[in-house]
Amino acid sequence: MTSIIRLLLLGIALLSIHSRVSAAIIDGLDPERHDRFLSDGEPNPSFLVDESLLSGVALHGAVLITPRHYVTAAHASPTEVTFRGTDGIERTYQSASSQDLTTVIPGQPSAFSDIRLHTLASDVAPSVVPVPIVVGALDALIGRTLFAMDAQMRAGRNVIDAIGVVEFEDGSRDSWTVQFSYDTDTNGGTGGLGRDEIGLLSGDSGSAALIEIDGQIGLIGTHMGIDVPAGANAGAGDRYDSFSTLVGAYEDELSSLVSAQGYSLGTLSITAVPEPTACGFLLAVWAPVGLGRRRRNMRSTGNPVG
């Protein structure tokens, strides 16, 4: 059955209060490699991701998908966003309206997701370039490496372990997500990347999960929450799971909403040509969607992941 995992919100209250001091955990953190900008505010030439492709990634908690629209986490939902254009100028824009996307599972009631689409009061400058959303054979994302931005404008990497529908601890915001675990040599995890391995923490909600496909950067989604096992401490480096929404699963709804206002989505397709032995696994990921839900109760630390 489709797994519905109860998450710890990445901290709604913490997001507004501590977003500049709280951020993801990155194995082997090195500002020269993981900071998007240098101390003087200039782009970091050694950053993990090419800054020239990131003008549509807001400095905090949002991603531009058309010249007039951005997406973020509904439970965090900044209404003022700042982008650094390809011309090096930072510009701040205001949201004029917003709408939550809907998760539809056959045989189940529809639910508001943790993806919120904001419409800006005006178009962004031409130097701020929207980020295409990843669409196509989304199950092919499993096993691929993503880039995760955090609240302090840093980025790390992780391997996508699974795709599924998750919800918050109160049973709200059923959302399609990608799942990735924080695995290191010291926390008992397996399959970690070592240097660059990232896990989300309080303050990170709404920041971008990205992937490189054929030299282009595409948007997987925005950060939603974490699942920390009982007795574990995410901030101390224990093993736990992070979840970012999967915006491509909402392509039709997004396209309808922005086209009604005269805009179109940029997309970046991912394709898969699985080996015969892999076909059954890929079908198993997606086929059970209409069969119901299996709930798993997670402990609460009292901190939503934002």
Helices and strands as residue ranges (DSSP letters): E 2-7, H 12-18, E 25-26, H 31-34, G 51-53, E 63-66, E 69-73, E 80-84, E 90-103, E 111-120, E 133-136, G 138-141, E 145-149, E 155-159, E 162-168, E 175-181, E 198-199, E 208-213, E 216-227, G 234-236, E 241-245, G 247-250, H 251-259, E 267-270, H 276-286, G 287-291, E 293-296
